Amino acid sequence: MAIEKIIVLDDQPVIRKHLTEIFQRKNLLVAQADGLAKAKELVDKDDFDLICADVRLPDGDGSDMLEYCQLKSTPPLVAIMTAYASVESAVECMKKGAFDYIIKPFSDDQVDVLLKKAADFHQLVKVNQHLNQGSHSDTDQEILGNSPPIQKLNDLIRKVARTQATVLIQGESGTGKELVARSIFRNSTRSRQPFITVNCAAIPENLVESEFFGHEKGSFTGAVSRREGRFELAHNGTILLDEISEISPVVQSKLLRVLQERELERVGGSRTIKVDTRVIATTNRDLEQSVEKKEFRQDLFFRLNVVPIYVPTLRERKSDIALLAETFMQRYAKKHGCPVCGFAKSSLEALGKHSWPGNIRELQNVVERAVILTPEGGYIEPELLGLPHSQVPLGQIHIPLTRKSQASEVSPSAVVEMPIRGDSPMVSSPTASTLDKNDQILPLDELEKQHILSTLQAFEQNRTRTAKHLGISIRTLRNKLNEYQKSAEC
């Protein structure tokens, strides 16, 4: 991420001219000021990245500029210029917030070093601001499992990570595609550089281009200052484009240019910005089908699909379910302060029989709820999992008072009625039957369909709450419902 706009603040015309020529040779925009008043006027009118200010000025001191810049919402960096005899003044300015200082007379190489330090610092600040907004995941970063599909996946991650290749990660919602992307990043040569994520499905369509490529001040209503896009923040690092299939054709075209030319232009800007960013994209759709339907550009698909990685569903790695469930149990027991002894054998069997349409995300939700509802020091019983085949109404869970009282002091019918968390209906949810009207066992996909539709009905057709309860994304729920509708029409 380069420094673009600079103010040269010095009362000596020779110094101003010399620095301006150096900066302009680097295609930087330069404004000159011979005193504090002029410099403050420039700062009020526009956003600048760096100010090179002399310590002694006709109308004040360079440190006055430091204090004035701190009042800006996006303060520029200030580098102090000083003669050898006034280094002490420069050090004092550093204590007040100056970014760096250079001693007169200075060479072109010294200016280059200053610009490089300023650019690196500027990017570090922007990346930290982005991460502090909560865009990064706080989940466990380890890919758990010993099944053959996971061993194959880990082998592929190790091979791909050490390269600079663009990666396309495909798989159902909830399988852990972002976890795979982070694993590639951690094992790459860019692991000490920024890792920036973009949830393409969560950004309003009219803001996607600005989020990707940034915008200039005044480029549209609300653009009160210049903003760097995610690709600039990820310069020298890695960018994760989550759910890449959701971006519009216009943004697809501009993204293709970034992948091909490694350069971009901000919204409302004309300056070409070079970026060195590794791209990892994820999708829960079959992009080849999207290309056939003209919903996704074929040339962009080829650019993204340099190294394809498929993340297996939980149905394809059922031998990992017990390990995953135990890990999640320990994590949530610690998080919520709910000590439990473990899973009852019948509970592990129930987990193994479930189809897991929401994959690992659904398993996490099921285990977290069960941990919360299990009596302190008890075992997680099947009825606390809330799975369809348990035949227990989801709106009302019966929990034994204590394991000891269940055995002797309390009759088998003595229970405590406890509603599920607020994201579940307060009435009993319909439970899908495993048999059809002819008492024949239903296929797995039909059982899943019944479960989804009955849960949707329990939530009074509220798709957001239904998807959250099922542990799947709204997009996955929408796709499932569209499939059911098409089947009905046929």
C-alpha positions as CSV (number, residue, x, y, z in Angstrom):
1,M,0.0,0.0,0.0
2,A,1.8,3.1,-1.2
3,I,1.9,6.7,0.1
4,E,0.1,8.9,-2.4
5,K,-0.4,12.4,-1.2
6,I,2.3,14.4,0.5
7,I,2.8,17.9,1.9
8,V,6.3,19.4,1.8
9,L,6.4,22.0,4.6
10,D,9.5,24.1,4.6
11,D,10.3,27.9,4.3
12,Q,13.3,27.2,2.1
13,P,12.3,27.1,-1.6
14,V,15.3,25.0,-2.5
15,I,14.3,22.2,-0.1
16,R,10.7,22.3,-1.2
17,K,11.7,22.0,-4.9
18,H,14.2,19.2,-4.2
19,L,11.8,17.1,-2.3
20,T,8.9,17.8,-4.7
21,E,11.0,16.6,-7.6
22,I,11.9,13.4,-5.8
23,F,8.3,12.6,-4.9
24,Q,6.9,13.5,-8.4
25,R,9.4,11.1,-10.0
26,K,7.7,8.4,-8.0
27,N,4.3,9.5,-9.4
28,L,3.2,11.0,-6.0
29,L,0.9,14.0,-5.6
30,V,2.7,16.8,-3.8
31,A,1.5,20.1,-2.3
32,Q,3.9,22.7,-1.0
33,A,3.6,25.0,2.0
34,D,6.0,27.6,3.3
35,G,4.4,28.0,6.7
36,L,2.0,26.4,9.2
37,A,-1.0,28.5,8.0
38,K,-0.7,27.2,4.5
39,A,-0.1,23.6,5.6
40,K,-3.2,23.6,7.9
41,E,-5.3,25.0,5.0
42,L,-4.2,22.1,2.8
43,V,-4.9,19.5,5.5
44,D,-8.4,20.9,6.0
45,K,-9.2,20.7,2.3
46,D,-8.0,17.1,1.5
47,D,-6.7,13.9,3.0
48,F,-2.9,13.5,2.9
49,D,-0.8,10.5,3.8
50,L,2.5,12.2,4.8
51,I,3.8,15.6,5.8
52,C,7.5,16.4,5.6
53,A,7.8,19.3,8.0
54,D,10.7,21.5,9.0
55,V,11.2,22.0,12.7
56,R,11.6,25.8,12.5
57,L,9.1,27.7,10.5
58,P,8.4,31.5,10.2
59,D,5.0,31.3,11.9
60,G,5.6,28.5,14.4
61,D,7.2,25.2,15.2
62,G,6.9,21.8,13.4
63,S,5.5,20.3,16.5
64,D,2.4,22.6,16.2
65,M,1.6,20.7,13.0
66,L,1.7,17.4,14.9
67,E,-1.0,18.6,17.4
68,Y,-3.2,20.0,14.6
69,C,-3.1,16.8,12.5
70,Q,-4.2,14.7,15.5
71,L,-7.5,16.4,15.4
72,K,-8.2,14.9,11.9
73,S,-10.3,11.7,11.7
74,T,-7.6,10.2,9.5
75,P,-4.4,12.1,10.6
76,P,-1.4,12.0,8.2
77,L,2.0,10.8,9.2
78,V,4.4,13.6,10.0
79,A,8.1,13.3,9.4
80,I,10.3,16.0,10.8
81,M,13.2,17.6,8.8
82,T,16.0,19.1,10.8
83,A,19.6,20.3,10.5
84,Y,22.2,18.3,12.4
85,A,22.4,21.0,15.1
86,S,18.7,20.6,16.0
87,V,18.4,16.8,16.4
88,E,17.3,17.3,20.0
89,S,14.3,19.3,18.7
90,A,13.5,16.4,16.3
91,V,13.6,13.9,19.2
92,E,11.2,16.1,21.1
93,C,8.9,16.1,18.2
94,M,9.1,12.3,18.0
95,K,7.9,12.2,21.6
96,K,4.9,14.3,20.6
97,G,3.9,11.8,17.8
98,A,6.2,12.4,14.8
99,F,6.5,9.3,12.7
100,D,10.2,9.8,11.7
101,Y,12.8,12.4,11.0
102,I,15.5,13.0,8.3
103,I,18.5,15.2,8.7
104,K,19.4,17.9,6.2
105,P,21.1,17.5,3.8
106,F,19.5,14.2,2.8
107,S,20.0,11.9,-0.2
108,D,17.4,10.3,-2.5
109,D,18.0,7.0,-0.8
110,Q,17.1,8.4,2.6
111,V,13.9,9.7,1.2
112,D,13.2,6.2,-0.3
113,V,13.7,4.6,3.1
114,L,11.3,7.2,4.7
115,L,8.6,6.4,2.1
116,K,9.0,2.6,2.5
117,K,8.7,2.9,6.3
118,A,5.7,5.2,6.0
119,A,3.9,2.9,3.5
120,D,4.5,-0.2,5.8
121,F,3.3,1.7,8.9
122,H,0.2,3.1,7.0
123,Q,-0.8,-0.4,5.9
124,L,-0.2,-1.8,9.4
125,V,-2.6,0.8,10.9
126,K,-5.3,0.1,8.3
127,V,-5.1,-3.6,8.7
128,N,-5.4,-3.4,12.5
129,Q,-8.4,-1.1,12.1
130,H,-10.0,-3.7,9.8
131,L,-9.2,-6.6,12.1
132,N,-10.6,-4.7,15.1
133,Q,-13.9,-4.4,13.4
134,G,-14.3,-8.2,14.0
135,S,-13.8,-9.4,10.5
136,H,-11.5,-12.2,11.6
137,S,-12.7,-15.5,13.1
138,D,-12.0,-16.4,16.7
139,T,-12.8,-20.1,16.2
140,D,-10.2,-22.8,16.7
141,Q,-7.9,-22.8,13.7
142,E,-7.1,-26.5,13.7
143,I,-8.6,-28.9,11.1
144,L,-9.8,-31.8,13.3
145,G,-10.1,-35.4,12.0
146,N,-8.3,-38.6,11.2
147,S,-10.5,-39.9,8.4
148,P,-9.0,-40.6,5.0
149,P,-10.8,-37.6,3.4
150,I,-9.3,-35.3,6.0
151,Q,-5.8,-36.8,5.7
152,K,-6.0,-36.3,1.9
153,L,-7.2,-32.7,2.5
154,N,-4.3,-31.9,4.9
155,D,-1.8,-33.4,2.4
156,L,-3.1,-31.1,-0.3
157,I,-3.1,-28.1,1.9
158,R,0.6,-28.6,2.7
159,K,1.5,-28.9,-1.0
160,V,-0.5,-25.8,-2.0
161,A,0.5,-23.6,0.9
162,R,4.1,-23.2,0.0
163,T,3.2,-22.0,-3.5
164,Q,1.8,-18.6,-4.6
165,A,-1.0,-20.2,-6.6
166,T,-4.6,-18.9,-6.5
167,V,-6.9,-21.5,-4.8
168,L,-10.6,-22.2,-5.2
169,I,-12.1,-24.0,-2.2
170,Q,-15.5,-25.7,-2.8
171,G,-17.8,-27.5,-0.4
172,E,-21.2,-27.3,1.3
173,S,-22.0,-24.7,3.9
174,G,-20.6,-25.5,7.3
175,T,-17.8,-27.8,6.1
176,G,-15.0,-25.5,7.2
177,K,-13.9,-23.8,4.0
178,E,-12.6,-20.8,5.8
179,L,-10.6,-23.0,8.1
180,V,-8.9,-24.6,5.1
181,A,-8.1,-21.1,3.8
182,R,-6.6,-20.0,7.1
183,S,-4.5,-23.2,7.2
184,I,-3.1,-22.5,3.7
185,F,-2.2,-19.0,4.9
186,R,-0.6,-20.1,8.1
187,N,1.6,-22.6,6.3
188,S,2.6,-20.2,3.5
189,T,5.6,-17.8,3.0
190,R,3.1,-14.9,3.5
191,S,2.1,-16.1,7.0
192,R,3.6,-12.9,8.6
193,Q,1.8,-10.6,6.3
194,P,-1.9,-9.6,6.4
195,F,-4.8,-12.1,6.0
196,I,-7.9,-10.2,4.9
197,T,-11.3,-11.8,4.5
198,V,-14.2,-10.5,2.5
199,N,-17.7,-12.1,2.9
200,C,-19.0,-11.4,-0.6
201,A,-22.5,-12.5,0.3
202,A,-22.8,-10.1,3.3
203,I,-21.8,-6.9,1.5
204,P,-24.6,-4.9,-0.2
205,E,-24.2,-5.0,-3.9
206,N,-23.8,-1.3,-4.3
207,L,-20.8,-1.3,-1.9
208,V,-19.0,-4.5,-3.1
209,E,-16.8,-2.6,-5.5
210,S,-15.8,0.0,-2.8
211,E,-15.0,-2.8,-0.3
212,F,-12.9,-4.7,-2.8
213,F,-11.0,-1.8,-4.4
214,G,-11.5,1.2,-2.1
215,H,-12.8,4.7,-3.1
216,E,-11.7,8.3,-3.3
217,K,-13.1,11.1,-1.3
218,G,-16.3,12.4,-2.8
219,S,-16.7,9.5,-5.3
220,F,-20.2,8.9,-4.1
221,T,-22.6,10.1,-1.4
222,G,-21.1,9.2,2.0
223,A,-17.5,9.0,0.8
224,V,-16.3,11.7,3.1
225,S,-12.7,10.5,3.0
226,R,-10.4,8.2,0.9
227,R,-10.6,4.6,1.9
228,E,-8.3,1.7,0.9
229,G,-10.1,-1.5,-0.3
230,R,-9.5,-5.0,1.0
231,F,-7.0,-5.8,-1.8
232,E,-4.8,-2.9,-0.8
233,L,-5.0,-4.0,2.9
234,A,-3.9,-7.5,1.8
235,H,-0.8,-6.2,-0.1
236,N,2.0,-8.6,0.2
237,G,-0.4,-11.0,2.1
238,T,-3.4,-13.0,1.3
239,I,-7.1,-12.2,0.7
240,L,-9.9,-14.6,1.2
241,L,-13.0,-14.0,-1.0
242,D,-15.7,-15.9,0.8
243,E,-18.7,-17.0,-1.3
244,I,-17.2,-15.6,-4.5
245,S,-20.2,-16.8,-6.5
246,E,-22.3,-14.0,-5.0
247,I,-20.5,-11.0,-6.7
248,S,-22.1,-9.2,-9.7
249,P,-20.9,-9.5,-13.3
250,V,-19.5,-5.9,-13.1
251,V,-17.3,-6.7,-10.1
252,Q,-16.4,-10.1,-11.7
253,S,-14.9,-8.2,-14.6
254,K,-12.9,-5.9,-12.4
255,L,-11.7,-8.7,-10.2
256,L,-10.5,-10.5,-13.3
257,R,-8.2,-7.5,-14.1
258,V,-6.8,-7.6,-10.6
259,L,-6.0,-11.3,-11.0
260,Q,-4.5,-10.8,-14.4
261,E,-2.6,-7.5,-14.1
262,R,-2.2,-7.3,-10.3
263,E,-3.4,-3.7,-10.4
264,L,-6.6,-1.8,-9.6
265,E,-8.2,1.6,-9.5
266,R,-10.3,2.9,-6.6
267,V,-13.9,3.9,-7.2
268,G,-13.8,7.5,-8.4
269,G,-10.1,7.4,-8.9
270,S,-7.9,7.3,-12.0
271,R,-4.6,6.3,-10.4
272,T,-3.5,2.7,-11.1
273,I,-2.4,0.9,-7.9
274,K,-0.2,-2.2,-8.0
275,V,-1.0,-4.9,-5.5
276,D,0.8,-8.2,-4.7
277,T,-1.9,-10.3,-3.1
278,R,-2.5,-14.0,-3.1
279,V,-6.1,-14.9,-3.7
280,I,-8.1,-17.7,-2.1
281,A,-11.8,-18.0,-2.9
282,T,-14.5,-20.2,-1.5
283,T,-18.0,-21.1,-2.7
284,N,-20.7,-23.6,-1.8
285,R,-22.0,-23.6,-5.3
286,D,-20.8,-25.6,-8.3
287,L,-19.1,-22.8,-10.2
288,E,-18.9,-24.9,-13.4
289,Q,-22.7,-25.1,-13.5
290,S,-22.8,-21.3,-12.8
291,V,-20.6,-20.8,-15.8
292,E,-22.9,-22.9,-18.0
293,K,-25.9,-20.8,-16.8
294,K,-24.0,-17.6,-17.6
295,E,-24.1,-16.5,-14.0
296,F,-20.3,-16.5,-13.6
297,R,-17.6,-15.5,-16.0
298,Q,-15.8,-18.5,-17.5
299,D,-12.4,-16.6,-17.7
300,L,-12.7,-15.6,-14.0
301,F,-13.5,-19.2,-13.1
302,F,-10.3,-20.4,-14.9
303,R,-8.3,-17.7,-13.1
304,L,-9.6,-18.7,-9.7
305,N,-9.6,-22.5,-10.3
306,V,-5.8,-22.8,-10.6
307,V,-5.7,-25.2,-7.6
308,P,-9.2,-26.6,-6.8
309,I,-9.8,-28.0,-3.3
310,Y,-12.9,-29.9,-2.2
311,V,-13.8,-29.9,1.5
312,P,-15.7,-33.1,2.4
313,T,-19.1,-33.1,4.0
314,L,-19.5,-34.5,7.5
315,R,-21.5,-37.3,5.9
316,E,-18.3,-38.3,4.1
317,R,-16.2,-38.4,7.2
318,K,-18.5,-39.9,9.9
319,S,-15.6,-41.5,11.7
320,D,-14.5,-38.0,12.7
321,I,-17.9,-37.1,14.4
322,A,-17.0,-38.5,17.9
323,L,-13.6,-36.6,17.9
324,L,-15.3,-33.4,16.7
325,A,-18.1,-33.7,19.2
326,E,-15.7,-34.3,22.2
327,T,-13.6,-31.3,21.1
328,F,-16.7,-29.0,20.9
329,M,-18.0,-30.3,24.2
330,Q,-14.8,-29.4,26.0
331,R,-14.7,-26.0,24.3
332,Y,-18.3,-25.0,25.1
333,A,-18.1,-26.5,28.6
334,K,-15.2,-24.1,29.3
335,K,-16.8,-21.2,27.5
336,H,-20.2,-21.4,29.4
337,G,-18.9,-22.7,32.7
338,C,-21.0,-25.9,32.3
339,P,-18.8,-28.9,33.4
340,V,-20.1,-32.2,31.9
341,C,-18.6,-35.7,32.1
342,G,-19.0,-36.5,28.4
343,F,-21.4,-38.1,26.0
344,A,-23.5,-41.1,26.8
345,K,-22.9,-44.0,24.4
346,S,-26.4,-43.7,23.0
347,S,-25.7,-40.0,22.3
348,L,-22.6,-40.8,20.2
349,E,-24.7,-43.4,18.3
350,A,-27.4,-40.7,17.7
351,L,-24.8,-38.3,16.4
352,G,-23.4,-41.0,14.1
353,K,-26.9,-41.7,12.6
354,H,-27.8,-38.0,11.8
355,S,-27.4,-36.8,8.2
356,W,-25.9,-33.4,9.2
357,P,-27.2,-31.2,6.4
358,G,-25.5,-28.2,8.1
359,N,-22.2,-30.1,8.5
360,I,-19.7,-29.1,11.2
361,R,-21.5,-25.9,11.9
362,E,-24.7,-27.8,12.7
363,L,-22.7,-30.2,14.9
364,Q,-21.2,-27.3,16.8
365,N,-24.7,-25.8,17.5
366,V,-26.1,-29.2,18.6
367,V,-23.2,-29.8,21.0
368,E,-23.2,-26.3,22.4
369,R,-27.0,-26.5,23.2
370,A,-26.6,-30.0,24.8
371,V,-23.7,-28.8,27.0
372,I,-25.8,-25.9,28.3
373,L,-28.8,-28.1,29.0
374,T,-26.9,-31.0,30.6
375,P,-27.0,-31.1,34.5
376,E,-23.7,-30.2,36.1
377,G,-21.4,-33.1,36.2
378,G,-23.8,-35.2,34.1
379,Y,-23.5,-37.0,30.8
380,I,-25.0,-35.6,27.6
381,E,-28.1,-37.8,26.9
382,P,-29.7,-38.3,23.4
383,E,-32.8,-36.3,24.3
384,L,-30.7,-33.2,24.9
385,L,-29.3,-33.3,21.4
386,G,-32.6,-32.3,19.8
387,L,-32.0,-34.5,16.7
388,P,-35.0,-35.7,14.6
389,H,-34.6,-39.4,15.3
390,S,-34.7,-38.8,19.1
391,Q,-38.5,-38.1,18.7
392,V,-38.3,-35.5,21.4
393,P,-40.1,-32.2,20.8
394,L,-37.5,-29.5,20.3
395,G,-39.5,-26.7,22.0
396,Q,-39.5,-28.3,25.4
397,I,-36.6,-30.4,26.7
398,H,-37.0,-32.7,29.8
399,I,-33.9,-32.6,32.0
400,P,-33.3,-34.9,35.0
401,L,-32.9,-32.9,38.2
402,T,-29.7,-34.9,39.1
403,R,-28.3,-38.3,38.1
404,K,-28.6,-39.5,41.7
405,S,-32.2,-38.3,42.2
406,Q,-33.2,-39.9,38.9
407,A,-32.1,-43.2,40.1
408,S,-33.6,-43.2,43.6
409,E,-35.1,-40.1,45.2
410,V,-37.2,-38.8,42.3
411,S,-39.8,-40.8,40.3
412,P,-39.0,-41.3,36.6
413,S,-41.7,-38.8,35.7
414,A,-40.1,-36.0,37.8
415,V,-38.5,-33.6,35.4
416,V,-37.6,-29.9,35.0
417,E,-39.0,-28.3,31.9
418,M,-36.6,-25.9,30.2
419,P,-37.1,-24.1,26.9
420,I,-34.4,-24.1,24.3
421,R,-32.4,-20.9,23.8
422,G,-34.3,-17.8,22.4
423,D,-33.6,-18.8,18.7
424,S,-35.8,-21.8,19.0
425,P,-39.7,-21.9,18.9
426,M,-41.4,-22.1,22.3
427,V,-43.8,-24.7,21.0
428,S,-42.9,-28.3,20.1
429,S,-41.4,-28.5,16.6
430,P,-42.8,-31.2,14.3
431,T,-40.4,-34.1,14.1
432,A,-39.9,-35.8,10.7
433,S,-41.1,-39.4,10.6
434,T,-38.6,-42.0,9.2
435,L,-41.5,-43.9,7.6
436,D,-43.8,-43.0,4.7
437,K,-47.6,-43.7,4.6
438,N,-46.9,-47.2,3.5
439,D,-44.6,-47.8,6.5
440,Q,-41.6,-47.9,4.2
441,I,-38.3,-46.3,5.4
442,L,-37.8,-42.9,3.8
443,P,-34.7,-42.0,1.8
444,L,-32.2,-39.8,3.5
445,D,-32.9,-36.8,1.3
446,E,-36.7,-37.0,1.9
447,L,-36.1,-37.2,5.6
448,E,-33.9,-34.1,5.4
449,K,-36.7,-32.4,3.4
450,Q,-39.3,-33.2,6.1
451,H,-37.0,-32.0,8.8
452,I,-36.3,-28.7,7.1
453,L,-39.9,-28.0,6.2
454,S,-41.2,-28.9,9.6
455,T,-38.7,-26.6,11.3
456,L,-39.6,-23.8,8.9
457,Q,-43.2,-24.3,9.9
458,A,-42.3,-24.2,13.6
459,F,-40.7,-20.9,13.0
460,E,-43.7,-19.5,11.2
461,Q,-41.8,-19.4,7.8
462,N,-39.1,-17.2,9.3
463,R,-36.1,-18.3,7.1
464,T,-33.5,-16.5,9.2
465,R,-34.4,-18.2,12.4
466,T,-34.9,-21.5,10.7
467,A,-31.4,-21.4,9.1
468,K,-29.8,-20.4,12.4
469,H,-31.6,-23.2,14.3
470,L,-30.6,-25.8,11.6
471,G,-27.0,-24.6,11.6
472,I,-27.0,-23.8,7.9
473,S,-26.7,-20.5,6.0
474,I,-29.8,-18.7,4.7
475,R,-28.4,-19.3,1.2
476,T,-28.3,-23.1,1.7
477,L,-31.9,-23.0,3.1
478,R,-33.0,-21.0,0.1
479,N,-31.4,-23.4,-2.3
480,K,-33.0,-26.4,-0.6
481,L,-36.5,-24.8,-0.7
482,N,-36.0,-23.9,-4.4
483,E,-35.1,-27.6,-5.1
484,Y,-38.3,-28.7,-3.3
485,Q,-40.4,-26.3,-5.2
486,K,-38.9,-27.5,-8.6
487,S,-39.6,-31.1,-7.6
488,A,-43.2,-30.3,-6.8
489,E,-43.7,-28.6,-10.1
490,C,-42.3,-31.6,-11.9
